[in-house]
């Protein structure tokens, strides 16, 4: 849930990630930048893409994943979606859900979505990185690493003495805005993928 591993490595890690900052009026060009990056990621694999939205509807900050899942379900995107407000994927059931995904989908490409905490200046950032992530890392939950690629949104500043309080004191407005932007990005990619009818040549992600 903490987006960067160490202060001295922060710049290198941020540069390696694709990210946008959600402001009062997020620029269309910023959204398209993320759409283009995600298209390259999805089109570079022949595996079935599965969207896994992690979080709990019982915590404002942690509700980002379920909100994104709800939005994607309502948009009826072409990719399977796990984790919604109705059926959230959280610490108590994530191992069971991961098992179900692997049993239902052959060698799936799992794209994970989760909320995370940062510092005051990073609130509103949406970051997309290759590799798995560990849900609940900032609140010391022992959970399995998740995903082949993942997207995280920084919903609040981290209080190292009480990270759970940081999540619970997060503004719903911030979480909802970030969820809407993420939902828009993924739904555009899904629509373009569907419309391409396999004609878009798959390329390696740089």
Buried (B, 14 or more C-beta within 10 A) or exposed (E): BBBBEEEEEBEEBBEEBBBBBBEEEBEEEBBEBBBBBBBBBBBEBEEBBBBBBBBBBEBBBBBBBBBBBBBBBEBEBEBBBBBBBEBBBBBEEBEEBBEEBEEEBEEBBBBBBBBBBBBEEBBBBBBBBEEBBBBBBBBEEEBEEBBBBBBBBBBBBBBEEEBBEBBBBBEEEBBBBBBBBBBBBBBBBBBBBEEEEEEEEEEEEE
